[in-house]
Amino acid sequence: MADQTGEGPGAEIDVLLQEGREFPPTEEFRRHAHVADESMHREAEKDYEAFWARRAGELDWITPWSKALEWNPPHVRWFTGDTTTLADPSVVEKLKEKYADEA
């Protein structure tokens, strides 16, 4: 970690972690967005870890995660301890039906 002067080992990475720029989407991008509900954006800004945990809870998990977010800059891990198959829901449903008797 950098010392208080901003010099020393890790100073470069500390500077990179201080990001304040914003990159708002263009109006054209907004028009084509899948999520136009601004309340979702506000919810995510208020508590992004809880927001993404709720969204992830909508997926099928073989093994649920033990922790939604591990943040140790510059490293981040989402949904640690999990096992999931991210596939098209219609395919998952067809497979469940096909192999229902074998489960």
C-alpha positions in Angstrom: 0.0 0.0 0.0 1.2 3.5 -0.7 2.3 5.7 2.1 0.5 9.0 2.9 2.6 10.9 0.4 1.1 8.8 -2.4 4.5 7.4 -3.2 6.0 4.0 -2.6 4.9 0.4 -3.4 1.3 0.3 -4.6 1.0 4.0 -5.3 0.1 3.5 -8.9 -2.7 1.1 -8.1 -4.1 3.3 -5.3 -4.4 6.2 -7.8 -6.2 3.9 -10.3 -8.7 3.0 -7.6 -9.8 6.6 -7.2 -12.2 6.8 -10.1 -14.7 9.5 -10.2 -15.6 9.8 -13.9 -19.1 9.0 -15.1 -20.0 7.8 -18.5 -23.7 8.3 -19.0 -25.4 6.4 -21.8 -26.5 8.1 -25.0 -30.2 8.7 -25.6 -30.1 6.1 -28.4 -28.6 3.5 -26.0 -31.3 4.3 -23.5 -34.1 3.8 -26.1 -32.8 0.3 -26.7 -32.1 -0.6 -23.1 -33.8 -3.8 -21.8 -34.3 -2.1 -18.4 -35.9 1.4 -18.7 -37.1 1.5 -15.1 -35.0 4.1 -13.3 -36.0 2.7 -9.9 -33.8 -0.3 -10.6 -30.8 2.0 -11.2 -31.5 3.9 -8.0 -31.8 0.6 -6.1 -28.5 -0.6 -7.5 -26.7 2.7 -6.7 -28.0 2.6 -3.1 -26.7 -0.9 -2.3 -25.2 -2.6 -5.3 -24.2 -5.8 -3.4 -27.8 -6.4 -2.2 -29.2 -5.5 -5.6 -27.1 -8.1 -7.4 -27.7 -10.7 -4.7 -31.5 -10.2 -5.3 -31.0 -10.4 -9.1 -28.8 -13.6 -8.7 -31.5 -15.1 -6.4 -33.7 -15.2 -9.5 -31.4 -17.7 -11.1 -31.2 -21.5 -10.6 -28.3 -22.4 -8.4 -26.9 -25.9 -7.9 -25.0 -24.6 -4.8 -26.0 -21.2 -3.6 -23.2 -18.7 -3.0 -21.8 -18.2 0.5 -21.0 -14.5 -0.1 -22.3 -12.2 -2.7 -19.2 -10.0 -3.0 -15.6 -10.2 -1.9 -13.9 -6.9 -2.5 -10.2 -6.6 -1.8 -9.0 -3.9 -4.3 -7.9 -4.5 -7.0 -9.4 -7.9 -6.8 -13.2 -8.7 -6.7 -15.1 -11.9 -6.7 -18.8 -12.2 -7.0 -20.9 -15.1 -5.6 -18.2 -17.1 -4.0 -18.8 -20.8 -3.2 -21.4 -21.1 -5.9 -22.2 -23.6 -8.6 -24.7 -22.7 -11.3 -25.5 -23.4 -14.9 -26.3 -20.2 -16.7 -28.4 -21.4 -19.7 -31.5 -20.3 -21.5 -34.5 -20.9 -19.2 -36.5 -22.7 -21.8 -33.6 -25.2 -22.3 -33.4 -25.8 -18.6 -37.1 -26.4 -18.3 -37.0 -28.9 -21.2 -34.2 -30.7 -19.6 -36.0 -30.8 -16.2 -39.1 -32.3 -17.9 -37.0 -34.8 -19.9 -35.1 -36.1 -16.8 -37.8 -35.6 -14.2 -38.1 -39.4 -13.6 -34.4 -39.8 -13.1 -34.0 -37.2 -10.4 
